[in-house]
């Protein structure tokens, strides 16, 4: 039976919002001068054009889909499809003009490099797997020719990542001790006989030896 939880408890045990913050923090640390912010969900291109969400050069970290994968023991994983929205405009770098497309491609390549690093791409969080290779991380253009006339370039980098071992196990957590008392080997002892009753549904039934008469 699933137990009730207050709003405070939901927030305290939420694995997703802190992970999104950790992604933003890691990318910010690894890319000084890049504006990296959280994005609440599906992007509205007009918001990007209006620079109300992500200031160029910048990256907005959002997600497009979250799926559940149930485990046999009662735990479950979450498969999160993350999206990094890249926003760029032409910029002067060391007194040289760099076009918006070149800026965006450089930032996208940098994100793909980070995602390919199993240590960096777990974002200093436990219970987070490195990005999935199927599907692999991917970069795509988001803008059209008309959008390009606004003087901005927009790309996305997407990847899928597992947040593992959420929920509670349905298996009993009783601990037994291996013993060889009385000359009998292969016996696991428990302090309380009730522990064995709790474990009984998970112990395969032993087949009886056929009676060959």
C-alpha positions, 0 to 999 in steps of 0.5 A: 500500500502506497503511503500518503505524503505531504507537499513538503515530503514530495518536494524533499524526495523529488529526484527531477527538479534537483537533477535539472538544477545540477545539469544547469550548474555543471554546464555553467561551471564547465562553460564560463561566460555561457548563460545556462538556465532552467526551462520549464518545458516545451519551448516557445520559439517566440520566447526565444526570439524575444530573449525572455527565457534564454539570453544569447549566447545561452542554453535553456535546459528543459525536458520533453518526456518522462517515462516509467520503467517498472522493476521486478522488485517494486522499484522503478526507473524514470527515463527522462528525455532532456532538451538543451535549447541553444540560442546564439547571435553574432558576437565579437570574440577577441575583436573578431566577428563570429557568426551566430551559426558558428557560435551555436555549433561550437556550443552544441559540440561542447554539450555533446562532448560533456554528454559523452563523458560518463563522469561529467554527464551524471551531474554530481548526482547519485542514482543517475546513469550516464546518457543512453546510447540508444537513442544517442545524444543528438543536435538539431536546428530549431530555426527556419529561414524566417527566424534567421532573419531575426539575427538569431540561431536556435538549435537543440541538443537532446539526450535520454537519461535514467534516474534509477531505483526510485520507490520501494521494494516489495521484497522483505528486508529481513537479514539472515545468517549462514550457519553450519550448526549441527553439521548441516550446511547451506542453512540460513538462520533468522532470529524470528520465525515470522521472518521466514513466513514473510519470505515464503512467497518469494522462495521457489517451491521445492519439487518432490523427488519422483517415487520410483517405487 
